[in-house]
Amino acid sequence: QVQLVESGGGLVQAGDSLRLSCAASGRTFSSYTMGWFRQAPGKEREFVAAIGWSEGPTYYADSVKGRFFISRDNAKNTVYLQMNSLKPEDSAVYSCAAALSMNVILRFGGNYWGQGTQVTVSS
């Protein structure tokens, strides 16, 4: 089993930045493709970003491209999401996910999920 725990969410103003962290335990972290998803109330969960083995490759949703940046530190079993120039429409519960295939992350989601961390951006 893989356990994922997100942290770093909070309440910020439009234009501010946040960095989310996802700490993994269980099976070997470096074996997994990692991704971030978000879900706002009344909305379907949507893909945000993903990163493969060894710090790459990376993929981003068009809505966050150029503002959000995903990275990972395999020695710390942690994946990060740096969020800049935040907008009110970025407000959502952000969850990290793990899978053995980039195709699974990009097309369907992860095999394992964290509990999520709330990000709220005020105007």
N, C-alpha and C positions, 0 to 999 in steps of 0.2 A: 504494500500500500504506500501511497504518497500523501503526505499531509502538507497543506499549503495554508499559510497565515499571512494575510495582508495587513499593512499598517501605513500610516502617513496621511490619511484623509483628514478633512476638516472643512471649516467654513472660511472662505476667502472672498475677496472682491474681484470683480472683473478686471482682467489685466494682470493679476497676480500669478504666482507660480507655486506648484506643489510637486513633491517627489514621493511617489508611492513605492513601497517595498513589499516583496513577497518572499517569505522565508519558507524553504522546503525541507522536509525530513522524510525518512523512509528509504525508498529505493534511490539509487545513485542519481543525483540531480543532473549531472552533466550528460546523461543519456537522453534527456527530455528536451523536446521543443516546448517553449514557454510562450504564453500569450496573455494579453489583457483584454477583457470584455467589460461592457458597462450596460446597465439597465436602469432607466428612469421609470417612475410610477406610470402605469398605463401603457408603457412602451415595451416592445420586444427587446431582448438582449441583442446587442450589436458588437461586432468585432471592432477593436481599437488598434492593437498592435501585436506583433509576434516576432520572436527571435529564435534562430536555430542553434545548433551546437557551436561551441567555440566562438561566441560573440557575433554570430551571424549565420545566414543572412537575416535581414530585417524587412518587415512589411508593415504598412500603415494604412488605415482607413483614410479616404480622401478628406474627410471632415477634420482630421487632426494632423495631416501631413504638414510638416514644416513647423509645427508647434509642439508636438509630443515626440519624445525620443525614448526608445526601449533599450536597455542594456542588461547584462548579467555578469555576475561574479561567481564562477563555479566553485572557487575555493571557499566562498562563504555560503554556498547553496542559496543564492538570493538573486532575484530578478527585480529590476527597477523600471519605473515609468516616470520620466521627467515631463511635467506638464507646464508649458509656458503660455502666456497670453490667454489665460482662461476666460471663457465666455459663460454666461448663464446657461446656455444650452448644453454645456459640458456637465452640468449637475446630474449625478447618477450614483448608484452603487457600483463600484469598480471591483471586479473579481479577476484573480489570476487563474490560469489553467495550465495543465501539463498534458502532453501527449508524446507518443513516440514518433509521430509523423507530422511534418509541416502541413501536408495536405489536409490532415484531420483538423488542425488548428484553424486553417484558413477557410475551410469549407463547412465544418460542422461544430467545432469547439474542442474542448479538452476531454480527456478521459478522467481527469481529476480536477476538482475545483476547490478554491478557498471559500471562506464565508463572506468575503467582501468587505470593503471599507467605503464609507459615505464621503462623497465630495459634493459640496454645495458652494456654488458661485453666485454671489449677489450682484445685482446691477447697480 
